[in-house]
Amino acid sequence: MKDDGYEPARHRKKTPKHKKFGIQEWSRWFKKWVHSHWYVTEKARDQAFVIVEKANERLKAAGLDSPIRKVNR
């Protein structure tokens, strides 16, 4: 039999199609939640939330911070 290089499809781990967990910031200009950043897992979202809070510490000291929130789709 002739070998044509055919290999059966390998099983691949399924990944989520949609990023379900996110972080949003409040925009004073638009008066709504904007700047959404979406993550696949809740753990990744929580880690990013800590980083965003640290980045906003200087703004909080100046009174210019925008509220941020965790959201689920």
C-alpha positions as CSV (number, residue, x, y, z in Angstrom):
1,M,0.0,0.0,0.0
2,K,1.2,3.4,-0.8
3,D,2.0,5.8,2.1
4,D,0.6,9.2,1.3
5,G,1.6,10.9,4.6
6,Y,-1.9,10.7,6.1
7,E,-2.1,10.9,9.9
8,P,-5.3,10.7,11.9
9,A,-6.4,13.9,13.6
10,R,-4.9,14.2,17.1
11,H,-7.1,15.1,20.0
12,R,-6.6,18.7,21.1
13,K,-7.7,20.2,24.4
14,K,-10.8,22.3,23.9
15,T,-10.4,26.0,24.7
16,P,-13.2,28.4,25.6
17,K,-14.4,30.2,22.5
18,H,-15.3,33.4,24.4
19,K,-13.5,35.2,27.1
20,K,-16.0,35.3,29.9
21,F,-14.4,37.3,32.7
22,G,-13.5,41.0,32.4
23,I,-12.5,44.3,34.0
24,Q,-14.2,47.5,33.1
25,E,-13.4,51.1,34.1
26,W,-15.9,54.0,34.5
27,S,-15.6,56.9,32.1
28,R,-16.5,60.2,33.5
29,W,-16.6,61.7,30.0
30,F,-19.0,59.1,28.5
31,K,-20.8,58.4,31.8
32,K,-20.7,54.7,31.3
33,W,-18.5,51.6,31.8
34,V,-15.7,51.5,29.1
35,H,-12.2,50.1,28.5
36,S,-13.2,46.5,28.8
37,H,-10.4,43.9,29.1
38,W,-11.5,40.3,28.8
39,Y,-9.9,37.1,30.1
40,V,-10.5,33.4,29.6
41,T,-10.3,32.4,33.3
42,E,-11.4,34.0,36.5
43,K,-7.9,33.6,37.9
44,A,-6.3,35.6,35.1
45,R,-8.9,38.3,35.6
46,D,-8.2,38.5,39.3
47,Q,-4.5,38.7,38.7
48,A,-5.0,41.5,36.2
49,F,-7.4,43.3,38.6
50,V,-4.6,43.5,41.2
51,I,-2.2,45.0,38.7
52,V,-4.8,47.6,37.6
53,E,-5.4,48.6,41.2
54,K,-1.7,49.1,41.8
55,A,-1.5,51.2,38.7
56,N,-4.4,53.4,39.9
57,E,-2.8,54.1,43.4
58,R,-1.2,57.3,42.1
59,L,-4.5,58.5,40.6
60,K,-6.3,57.7,43.9
61,A,-3.8,59.9,45.8
62,A,-4.6,62.8,43.4
63,G,-8.3,62.1,43.5
64,L,-8.5,61.3,39.8
65,D,-9.0,57.6,39.8
66,S,-11.8,55.9,37.9
67,P,-13.8,53.1,39.6
68,I,-13.1,49.7,38.2
69,R,-15.2,46.5,38.5
70,K,-15.0,42.8,37.7
71,V,-17.7,41.6,35.3
72,N,-18.9,38.3,33.9
73,R,-20.5,37.9,30.5
